[in-house]
Amino acid sequence: MSDPNVKTYPEDGVLQWRPALQGYVAPGYEPVEDAFVANFAERGELGAAFSATVGGTTVVDLWGGVADPHAQRAWEPDTLQVIFSGTKGLVALCLLMLVDRGELDLNATVSTYWPEFAAHGKQSITVLDLASHRARLPGLQALVTEDELIDDTRMASLLADQPLDNDPRAAHTYHALTYGWLCGEVIRRVDGRSVGRFFADEVARPLALDVWIGLPAEHKPRVTAVVYAPSWIPPVWWDQEKVAADDLLARVWCNPSIFPNGYLPWNRTDWQCAEIPGAGGIATARSIARLYGCLANGGEIDGVRLLSPETLTLGRTVAHTAMEPLLAEPLAFGVGFQLQTVRMVYGPPTDAFGHTGAGGSVHCAWPRLGVGVSYIMNSLRNDPERDPRAQALLSALHESVRAY
């Protein structure tokens, strides 16, 4: 019997069954629809959704294609997608909400709230260090399995008992998974709730969002099957010789491997239902766009305020910039949010902030234009340059907003 978690395209790389593309664009935003259609016709899209709000009003809401190529399941209006590191933006928002309420001080040491964290010389690490990927804890030193990874409290405990990484590159290494466990545990220690529970109670419910960090099992049938695109380029951590020669690379990307060759554990039900706050969020594009629309509107939408404008400004103020040594990409972080860099992955606006996700998804706010955006897809690519699918949509949206 074949492994149900292995999802690839048909062997010839060609999918014959193509459900219709659907959705809505406001007058003046037709170029976005054209770009969405072209992604399927010209850029190898499998299944995707794209949504945008301007001033809190939805101006684009598109979806279509294939949610699961093997089950021949179409992408529906309420289809859910794993957003991978887009989850970090959700965690960042939760941290900032506690800051806004006066319950969390970014400049305080982590051990102020989490005493066990001070072990092995970590007593000077601040909350802002965790939130801006400069805590020198980019990967777990204790070996863990796929099954253990879904236990967020255990992962946090392992990190609390771990010394700072002595590899000098670790100070500028993206905390791919550990960001979520570290910041999530701070939230738990301050508030008493897990980050998934806090987000559900304080963000998703007030804004009526289809977004979870830890999916309720009853929503599993709505989730796509994630696949590697035929154009997926094997990342450096698939090279066993390089991994064997680089302990930092092994710790960050291969303990355990979260994008193994030929297998995607993100299709496992237990991974989707677990709180994996560095990468396991699941959502619709419509809901993520509404959330970032709220942030683009000064922290309030439809009478619901999540953040004060002052705290929101703090959240997108530069705290850490670096050339990431393992990914060889420029990175810029505020309080958990990724900021625009020379790669311009968030489209033309230089003030954009949010978080991208593995495989090509993009979720962000354009504050000066009052725009919230989310692009999600189930066909994972890792283009050396910017993903052309997202860029086509963001460029068309930007031109439409400016023209309007």
N, C-alpha and C positions, 0 to 999 in steps of 0.2 A: 504494500500500500504506500502511496506517495505521502510525503509529509504535508499536511494541510496548511502549514505555515509558510511553505515555500511558494512564492508568487512571482512569476515571470511572465513575459509576453509569450504568445505562441512561438514555437520554435523558429518560424520563418520571420518573426519580428513584425508581422503584418496582422492587424486585427480587422476582420471582415465586418463584424457587427458593430455598428455605430449608432447609438441612440441620438435623438435630436437634441440640439442645444436649446435651452429655454431661459426665460427670465424677463427682466424689465430694464429699460434705460430711459431716463428722462429726456425730453427734447433737448438737443444740443450735445448729448453724450453718445450719439450713434457711433463715433469713431472707436469708442471703447468696445462696443459690440463687434465692430469689424475686426478689431485686434483679437478679441476672444475667439471668433470664428477662425481667423487665420492661424491661431495657435494649434487648432485641431487639423486644419488643412495643410499647413506648411511647417509646423514646428514640433510635430510628433506628440501632441498632447493626448493623453488617454482619458482621464476624467478630471474635472476641475470646477471650481467656483470662484467668482470674483465679485466683490461687493465694495461699494464706496458710499460714504455719506458726506454731505457738504452742509455745514451749519446745523448738523443734527438730523438732516433729512436725507433719506436714501435716494441716490440719483442713479445708481447702478446696482443691479442684483442679478447676476447671471450664473447659470450652472449647466452642466451637461456632460455627455460622454459616458464612460464606463466606470462604475464604482468597483466592480469585481469582474475581471475578464474571464475567469474560469466558471463562475456561476452565471455569467451573462446577466449581471444585475446593473441596471442603469443608475446613473447619478440623479437623485431626486432633490426636490427643494429642501428637504430636511436631512440630507446625507451629511454624515459627520466624518471628519478627517483628523488623523493624528497631526499635530502641528509642530512636533519635535521641539527645537529650541525656541520656537515662538512662545512656548510655555514660560520661558524666563521673563518675558514681558509681563505676564500675569503675576508672577511672584514679585517682581519689582513693584507693581502697583500695590500689592498687599503690604510690602514693607513701608511704602510711602504713606499709606493710609494710617499705619500705626505711628509714623513720624508726625503726621498731621494732627493726630489726636493727643500728642504729647506723651505717648507711651513708649516710644523708642527713640534713642539718641544715636544718630549715625556715627558720631565721633566717640561714642563710648566703646570700651573694649567688649568683645564678644562674651568674655567670661563674666561681665557684669550681669548678664541675663542667663548665661549657660556656664556655670562654674566649672564643670568637667572639661570644658574646652581649653582651659589654661594649661593642661598637661603638656609636658615636653616642650616648654619654652614658648607657648603660643599666647602668653598672657597679654602681650602688647597688640595683638591683632584686633582691629576695630571692625564694627559692623560695616562701615563703608568699604573696608578692605574686601570683605566677603562679597559685597554687592557690586563691586567694580572689578572683580576677577584679578585682584592683586594679593590674595591671601597666601599664595605659595602652597596651595593644597589642590592642584589641578586634577589629581587622580588618586585613587585608593592605593595604598601600599599593601594592604592585606589582600590576598587573592580571593575573589568572590565569583560565584557562579551566576548564571542567568536567573535561576530560581531565587537566589538570595537578594539580587538587585531590587526586587520589588518590595522589600522590607525597608521602608524609609527610616524608621527609627533605628534599625540596626546599622544602616549605612551612616547615619549621623553619629552614632556611638563610635563606630570605627574611626571616623574622621576626628572626633574629639580626642581619641587616644593615639593620634598619629602626629609625629613631629612634622615641622615644616619641611618641604622638599628642599634638599640641599643643592639641587641642580640650579645653576643661576638662571636658566631659561624659565624656570617655574614662575618667576615673578611677573612674567608677561604672557603666560600660557592661559589660553581660554579654558575655563573650568566647565567642561562640556556637561558632565553629570553632577559633579560635586557642588556646583553653584546651588542647585536646587535643594540638595540635602542640607547644606550649610545654612542657607537663608531660611529654608523651611523650618529648621529646628529653632532658629532664633524667633520666628513667628510663633511657634508652639510654646516656647518658654515665656514669651511676653504675654501672649493672649490666652493660652491654654488650648486652643484649637489647632489642628493640623492646618497646613497651608491650603489643602484642598477644601476642608470644611470652612475655613475662613473665607476663601474666595466664593464658595457657593452661597454662604450666608450674607456676605457683605457686598458682593459685586454681582454675581450671576442672578440672584433672586431679585434684587432691586431693579436691575436693568432688563430683566426677563431675557437672559442670554442662554443659548444652547452652547455652553462652554463648561468643561469640567477638567479638574486635575484629579483624576480618579473617577472613571466612568461608572455610573450605576449600571448594573448588569443588564437591566431591561432595555437599554439603548444600544446594546451590542449589534443587533441586526442592522442598525443604521450606519455602521462604521464601514468605510471602504476597506478594500484589500490593497495594501501598499505593495508596489512592485518596483524593481529596478528597470529603468528605461533601457532600451537597446544601446543607447548612447552613454550609459553610465560608465564613467571612467574609474577603474579600480583605484581607490585612494591609497596613499602611501602605507597605511597600516595593514593593507592586505599583503604587503611584501614581508614575508616572514624573516628574511635576512635583516632587513632594516629594523624590524621590531626587536629581533634578538640582540641587535647592536645598540639599541636606544631604549634605556629603561624608562625614560620619561614618556616616550611615545607609547610604550607598552602600558604604562600606568593609566594614561589618559584615555586611550582609544581601544585598548584590548583587554581590559579587566572589568567585566568581560567585553568581548567585541559586540558593539551595539548595531553595527552594520556588517555582519559577516558575509562572506562570499556565498551567494546562492541561497541565503536564508534571511528572513526578516522577522526577528522575535517580536516586533511591534504589532504583528498580526495575532499574537497570542492574546486570548481573552484575559488571562491573569495580569499581563502587562498593561493592557488597556484599562483594567479596573483598579489597578494599583495607583497609588500616588507616587509618580516619578516626576518630581517638580522641576527637574532640569530639562525634561524633554518629552513628557508623556501627556501633555494636554490634548484634549480632543474637542473639536468645535465645528461650527459652520462658519463660512466666510461672512455671512450676514451678521452674525453675532460679534465676531471679532472686529469688523468694521464699525459696528455701533459702539463698541467699547473704546476704540481709538478715536472715533468721532467725539465721544465724551471728553477725551483727553485733549483733542484738538480744539475743543470749545471751552477750554479753561477749567476742565474737571467736572462739568455739569451737563446733563442732557435730560430733556423732558422733566425738569423739576427735581431730578435726582443728582445730588452732588456727591462725588466720590473724593475729590481732593480740592484743597484751596489752590488758587492760582499760584501762590507763593511756593507751596510745597511741590507743585507740578514743575515750576521753573527749576527748583532745586534738583528734582529728579532727572532733568535733562541737561544739567550743567556738567561739563566735562570733569570726570574724576580720574580717568586713566586712559592714556593713549599708548599704543605700542604697535610694533610690527610683530605679529604673532609668530613665534619661532617654529611651531610645528605645521601650521596652516599656511605660513608665508603670506599672510594677508594683513593689511592695516586694520587695527581695531580701535574703536573709541567707545567708552562707556560712561554713562552717568550713573545714577543709582539703579543698576540692573538693566536699564534700557540701553540698547545699542544706539549710537549716534551716527550721523552721516559721515562718511569718509570720502577719500578721493575716488573710491570705486563707485560711489553714487548708487548703491543698491536699492535705495528707497525712492528712486526717481529723481527728477530735477530739483525739488526744493532742498536748499542747503540746511534748513532748520528741521528736517525730518528726524523723527526718532521712533523707535519701536523695537522689533526683533525679527530677524529672519529665522527660517527653520530649514533643517537638512532637506536636501532634495530640490529646493527651489521656492518654498513658500515665503511670502513677505507680508508683514503685518506692521502698520505704522500710522503715525499722525503727521499731517502737514499743518502745523499750528497757524502760520500766517494766512493760509488759505482756508482754515477751518475744516480740513478734510481728514476723514478716517478711512483706512484702506485695509483690505485683507484679500490675499490671493492664496488659495489652497489647491493642492493637486495630489494625486496618488501615484504618479509616475516620477520616480526619484532620479534627478540628474545632478551632476556636480561639475558643471561646465567650468573650465579654467577661468573664463571671464564671467561676466554677469549672465544669469539665466535669461535667454532671449524671450521666453514666454512672459515672465513678470515684467521685464523692461518694456515690451510692446504695450502691455496693458497700462503701466504707470505713465508712459509717455503720452499715450492717447488720453488718459484721464487728465493729465496736467494741461494739455492743450485745450481740452474741453472746458475745464474749470476756468482757465484764463480767458477763453473766448466768451464764456457765459458771463 
